């Protein structure tokens, strides 16, 4: 069993680690589309075309299911991928429902990319789950780029987090949704800035559970796999290997995507 996972960059590793914990035997192929990061300031059409190209590559590598480990790409392209490809496609969803359950103050803050916050999918989530809860959103330009650089605790990263969390906290938010897969890597710094009493909601585990359910329901007879993980990037492979290794917690040798997919 081979599972394909892609993100605009390295952030989807926060989802991949949950998939690996839940499905230790599957073969994983991860694509960091870092030559095109961030997706948050791209048009929906651009993101859709990148998502189709990356999915074609993953299917060519033998993927039997695709995880779109990016909130912005999920909003822009998940439905198209489900129409174009005859296999399970699992996307991300900002964790509004668990955040609404977690908050005690009745105020939930959302840290996300501009693309996610503007999407119809996100608006529908708020309409469905947040009727009696105040939801305050804040776009976070620059945070994705800091994670892409591997700067998880530097002064610039701290200043960005202070700027984006302060208005949410001042309005009473006691729960923050990490609405981008890059942001869980910043969770320790966000807790340091916002306070340990603030609840941080990450959706990676829920996505891994959904993937597991879909595989059992739709591909029950497929052999498990060899438990390996393979990494590709649309950017410089050597530079990507350093950042991926830092975030994954063990050495990674990334390969460059073939030109027709990069």
C-alpha positions in Angstrom: 0.0 0.0 0.0 1.4 3.4 -1.1 -0.1 6.6 0.2 0.7 9.9 -1.6 0.8 13.1 0.5 1.5 16.6 -0.8 1.7 20.2 0.6 2.7 23.6 -0.7 6.0 23.0 1.2 7.3 21.2 4.2 4.3 21.8 6.5 2.5 18.7 5.5 5.1 16.7 7.5 3.0 17.6 10.6 0.2 15.4 9.0 2.6 12.8 7.7 3.9 12.1 11.2 0.4 11.3 12.4 -0.1 9.0 9.3 3.1 7.2 10.1 2.1 6.7 13.7 -1.3 5.4 12.8 -0.3 3.4 9.7 3.3 2.2 10.4 3.4 -0.3 7.6 2.3 1.8 4.6 4.7 3.1 2.0 4.6 6.9 2.1 5.5 9.3 -0.7 5.6 13.0 0.3 5.9 16.0 -2.1 6.9 19.4 -0.8 6.0 21.9 -3.5 8.4 24.4 -2.1 9.1 26.1 -5.5 5.5 27.3 -5.4 5.1 28.1 -1.7 3.1 29.8 -0.2 -0.2 28.7 -1.8 -2.0 31.2 0.3 -1.3 34.1 -2.0 -1.9 32.2 -5.3 -5.1 32.0 -7.3 -7.5 29.1 -6.9 -6.8 28.1 -10.5 -3.0 28.1 -10.0 -3.4 25.9 -6.8 -5.8 23.6 -8.6 -3.3 23.0 -11.5 -0.4 22.4 -9.1 -2.6 19.9 -7.1 -3.5 18.0 -10.3 0.2 17.8 -11.4 1.3 16.6 -8.0 -1.5 14.0 -7.8 -0.6 12.7 -11.2 3.0 12.3 -10.1 2.0 10.5 -6.9 -0.3 8.2 -8.8 2.5 7.4 -11.2 4.6 6.4 -8.2 1.9 3.9 -7.2 -0.2 5.9 -4.7 -3.6 4.2 -4.0 -4.8 7.2 -1.9 -4.0 10.9 -1.8 -3.8 13.1 1.3 -3.9 16.9 0.5 -1.9 18.0 3.5 -2.7 21.7 2.9 -5.8 23.6 4.0 -5.5 26.1 1.0 -5.1 23.3 -1.6 -8.0 21.4 0.0 -10.2 24.4 -0.4 -9.1 25.1 -4.0 -8.7 21.6 -5.4 -10.0 18.7 -3.4 -13.3 18.5 -5.2 -11.5 18.6 -8.6 -9.1 15.9 -7.6 -12.0 13.7 -6.5 -13.6 14.1 -10.0 -10.3 13.6 -11.9 -8.9 10.6 -10.0 -10.5 7.4 -9.1 -9.1 6.9 -5.7 -9.6 8.2 -2.1 -8.7 11.9 -1.7 -8.5 13.0 1.9 -8.2 16.8 2.5 -7.6 19.1 5.5 -10.3 21.0 7.3 -9.7 23.7 9.9 -10.8 22.1 13.2 -13.7 24.4 14.0 -15.8 21.7 15.6 -13.3 20.5 18.2 -12.3 24.1 18.9 -15.9 25.0 19.6 -16.0 22.0 22.0 -12.8 23.0 23.7 -13.4 26.7 24.3 -14.5 27.8 27.8 -14.5 31.6 27.1 -16.7 31.1 24.0 -14.1 32.8 21.8 -12.0 30.8 19.3 -9.1 32.3 17.3 -8.1 31.0 13.9 -4.6 31.4 12.6 -4.5 30.6 8.9 -3.4 31.6 5.4 -5.4 34.2 3.5 -6.4 31.6 1.0 -8.0 29.4 3.6 -9.8 32.2 5.4 -11.3 33.5 2.1 -12.5 30.0 1.0 -16.2 29.1 0.7 -15.3 25.8 2.4 -14.2 27.7 5.6 -17.3 29.9 5.5 -19.4 26.8 5.4 -17.6 25.3 8.4 -18.3 28.4 10.4 -21.9 28.3 9.4 -22.2 24.7 10.4 -20.3 24.5 13.7 -19.9 28.0 15.2 -23.4 29.3 15.6 -23.1 30.1 19.4 -19.3 30.7 19.5 -17.4 33.9 18.5 -14.8 33.0 15.9 -12.0 35.5 15.2 -9.7 34.9 12.3 -6.3 36.3 11.5 -4.3 35.8 8.3 -0.6 35.1 9.0 1.6 36.2 6.1 5.2 35.2 6.6 4.7 32.3 9.0 4.8 29.6 6.3 8.0 31.1 4.9 9.6 31.0 8.4 8.9 27.3 8.7 10.2 26.7 5.2 13.4 28.3 6.3 13.5 26.0 9.4 13.3 29.1 11.7 11.0 27.8 14.4 12.1 30.0 17.3 14.0 33.0 15.9 13.2 36.6 16.7 11.4 37.3 13.4 9.2 34.2 13.9 8.4 35.3 17.4 7.5 38.8 16.4 5.2 37.5 13.7 3.4 35.2 16.2 3.1 38.0 18.7 1.6 40.3 16.0 -1.0 37.6 14.9 -2.0 36.2 18.3 -2.3 39.5 20.3 -5.6 40.7 18.7 -7.1 37.2 19.2 -6.1 37.0 22.8 -7.2 40.6 23.6 -10.7 39.7 22.4 -10.8 36.7 24.8 -9.8 33.7 22.7 -8.7 30.8 24.9 -8.5 28.3 22.0 -6.5 28.8 18.8 -7.0 26.7 15.6 -3.7 26.1 13.7 -5.3 26.4 10.3 -2.2 25.7 8.2 -0.2 22.5 8.3 3.0 24.5 8.8 1.9 25.9 12.1 2.1 22.8 14.3 5.9 23.1 14.0 5.5 26.5 15.7 3.3 25.2 18.5 6.0 25.4 21.2 6.7 29.1 20.3 3.0 29.9 20.1 2.5 28.5 23.6 5.4 30.5 24.9 4.0 33.7 23.4 0.3 33.1 24.1 0.6 31.2 27.4 0.4 27.6 28.3 -3.3 27.9 29.2 -4.2 28.5 25.6 -5.6 25.4 23.8 -4.0 24.8 20.4 -6.0 22.7 17.9 -4.1 20.7 15.2 -6.0 18.6 12.7 -3.3 16.2 11.7 -4.4 13.3 13.8 -8.0 13.6 12.7 -6.8 13.5 9.0 -4.8 10.3 9.7 -7.8 8.7 11.3 -10.0 9.6 8.3 -7.4 8.1 6.0 -7.4 4.9 8.0 -11.2 4.7 7.8 -11.2 5.3 4.1 -8.5 2.6 3.5 -10.4 0.0 5.5 -13.7 0.8 3.8 -12.5 1.2 0.2 -9.2 -0.8 -0.1 -9.6 -3.6 2.6 -7.7 -6.2 0.6 -4.6 -4.2 -0.3 -1.3 -5.4 1.1 0.0 -3.1 3.9 3.4 -2.0 2.4 7.0 -1.8 3.4 6.9 1.0 5.9 9.3 3.2 4.0 9.0 7.0 3.4 10.2 8.8 0.2 10.5 12.5 -0.2 10.4 14.8 -3.2 10.6 18.5 -3.7 10.0 21.0 -6.6 12.8 23.1 -5.2 16.5 22.4 -4.6 16.8 18.9 -3.3 19.8 19.5 -1.1 18.3 22.5 0.7 15.0 20.7 1.1 16.7 17.7 2.6 18.1 19.8 5.4 14.8 21.4 6.3 12.8 18.1 6.0 15.4 16.3 8.2 15.0 18.9 10.9 11.3 18.8 10.9 11.0 15.0 10.5 13.5 14.3 13.3 15.7 12.0 11.3 17.9 12.2 8.2 16.0 12.6 4.9 17.4 12.6 1.4 14.8 14.4 -0.8 14.8 14.0 -4.6 13.9 16.6 -7.1 10.5 16.2 -8.9 10.8 15.4 -12.6 10.6 18.5 -14.7 7.1 17.9 -16.1 5.7 17.9 -12.5 7.9 20.7 -11.0 
